[in-house]
């Protein structure tokens, strides 16, 4: 069980939604609809976290919070305010009432559990739930890798995996992956759900799907901050002021801005400008800060401004002039803030001269034909690391067309493809004098002896069954090319009859 949470909210519909979401995530939940019910519940219930609506009739929130934190039986309990944020001052009100943080209402079912989980397991500081995206991502990646490793161990030991448990896990991956923008993880979750219920061998498709999911979680977790080359060039040297940012929030922007050699200053919301307005090329205002919107007058700014605010701020944002202003909704990411700045102030990047070919340089060319995008991604990544040029095809017809256009020196060919299967593509290649000697590796999930014999008799140089190690596949390809008769460095045209 994740722990105990008390919900204090007189809105029965809202409290039912929040309690269901948290119960499904493993918490023990109690609900109180009034001040009296909350005090009564705390006599026998010892929550680690209290979610409290600031508008419960008769509830004196500051007194409730003060008395609770003086009670040794409830030492360490955290109070998280639930507020509709109808006014910019509501965030400050939540803090002044003794709450440790806040979440806006109505809650977003897609990320509510992640916010609560983070808040219940991390110490509080001067920041609030607006600073959570990076922490949520890191927890999501760590949990995903751990789940994948556990399930892979069970699958490979022959133990049964409960379909409903797996389905619950992957649906959460899909939901959180969409919110955080990790399409590869969402795709893995959908692929795994499609495989559930099928007959499964220890090294079958489900095993392979979780292996790919593990690699995607790991790759996402280890990814370093990145700015597209054009964006970094357009923002290079830009001077940007941050107003209304806490130090942790400012650090999030600084770490990414450093990649574009941007100069970042921090200014208070009131009393702009300490360094003078001409000291900057643009301004980013965190309008989530208490009292920010009332003191801001866009017509007074002589430089472009990006505002960060809640959904409730949209009517105010809608009145901004289009040319010199833009906005980002909280919770925000540093990448999105810089993207908005790029739109407003980017300098055109100088044209780059076309790369000239190096005399005598020759890179190997390999074609990979497979209708599984994950396989293509894994194999092409391994080839790129070995500085091998590659082309891809998703079906048999595309494969034959790519052979004509790309003239590969080796082919990795999946057997089970649409339009033309791998065996038919291989037969056509071997019947043509131009392509007859191109080395071919068949890559397939069929591991029966008859399938292997058929592949080799059709003219395959090698046969690899899934799952496989991409590095091993690439090594076999390279050895196969080096052992093949040397072909002319000139690309001979391949007849359209292939």
C-alpha positions, 0 to 999 in steps of 0.5 A: 500500500502506498500510504494513507491520505485524507481528503477534506472536500465538501464537493462530493463529485470532486472527492469521489473522483480524487478518491477513486484515482488514488485508491487505484494507485494503492493509497488508503483513502478517507473522505471528510466533507466538513471540519467536524468530519475531518477532526473525527477521522483524524482520531483513528486515521493517521495520514501522511498527506491531507488534500484540503479544499480551501473553500469547505464551509466552516473550516478555518484552514490556518487554525486546522493546519496549525493545530494539526502540526502541533499534534505529535500523533500527526508529526510530519503530515503534509497538507496539499491545498486544492484550489480553483485558482480563480485569482492570481493570489490563490497560490499565495493564499494556500501558503499563508494558510499553512498548506505545504503546496497546492494542486488546481481544481478541477484535477487533471486525471492524467497527472493528478496521481503523479503529482500526489505521489511526488508530493508525498515522497519528497521533502517540501521546499520553497517551490510548489507543484509547478516545479514537478515535471522533471521529478515526475519524469525521473520517477516515471522512468525509474518505475518503468525500468523496474517494472520491465525488469521484473516482468522480463525475469518472470517471463524468462523463468517461465512464470505466469504473468497476470494479464490484468496487472500488466494491462494496468501497468501499461495503461498507466505508461500510455497515459503518463507517456502522452502527458510527458510527450514520450511517444515511443513509450506510448507505442510500446504500451499499445503494442504490449496490450495487443499481445496480451492473451496470445500464446506465449513462449519465454522468448516470444513477442511479449518478451521482446516487447518488454525488452524494447520498452525497457530500452526506451525507458532507459534511453529517455532517462539518460537523455541529456538536455537538447536544443535543435541546432537551428534553435540554438543558433537562433538564440545564441547570445540572447539576453533574457530576463526571468521575472517571478521565478524561484531559484529552482525554476530559474535553474531549469531554464538556465541549464537549457539556455546554456546550450545556446550560450544565452545570458539569463538574468533574474528580476523581481515581478514588481520593480522591473527593471533592476538592470534596465529594460535595455539590458535584455532582448526578451522577458519571461514572466512567471504569471503563476507567481502571487499577484503577478498579473495585476501589476503587469501592463503589456503595453509598457514593455518595449521588448518581447515577453513570454508569459507562463500561467494557469488555464484560468489566465487564458482570458488575460493571455487572449488580449495580448498583441500577437506580434511581441507576446506569447504564453505557456501554460503551467506546468511548463517545460524549459524546452517550451519556454525557449521555443516560444522565445525562439519564435519571438526573437530568433536571429536567422541562422547563417546558411551552412555550406553544403558538405563536400564529399571526402575523396576516396571515402566510401561507407558501407550501405545496408538495407533493412526491411522490416514492418516493425518500427521498433526493429528498424529503430534498434538496427539502424541505431546500431548501424549508425554507431558503426558509421554504416549508411542505411535505408529502410523498407516496411514491406516487400515492395518497398524493399525491392524498390529500395534495392534499385535506388540504394544499391545496398551491399547487404540486406537484412530481410524480415520474412513476415512482411505485407505485400511480398514476404521475405522469401518472395523478395529473396527469390526475386533478388536471386533470380536477377544477375545484378542482385544475385550475389548481395548478401542477405540475412533473414531476420524473423520470429520463425525459429522452426527447423523447417523455416530455417532450412527454407530460408537457407535453401532460398539463398539466404546467407544467414538466418537470425531469429527474434529476439536478437542483439542488434550489435550481434546482427551488425557484426554478422552483416559486416563479416558477411560483407567482408567475406562477399566477392568485391563489387564495383564501387560504381552503383550498377543500375538494377533492372525494374524487373527485380 
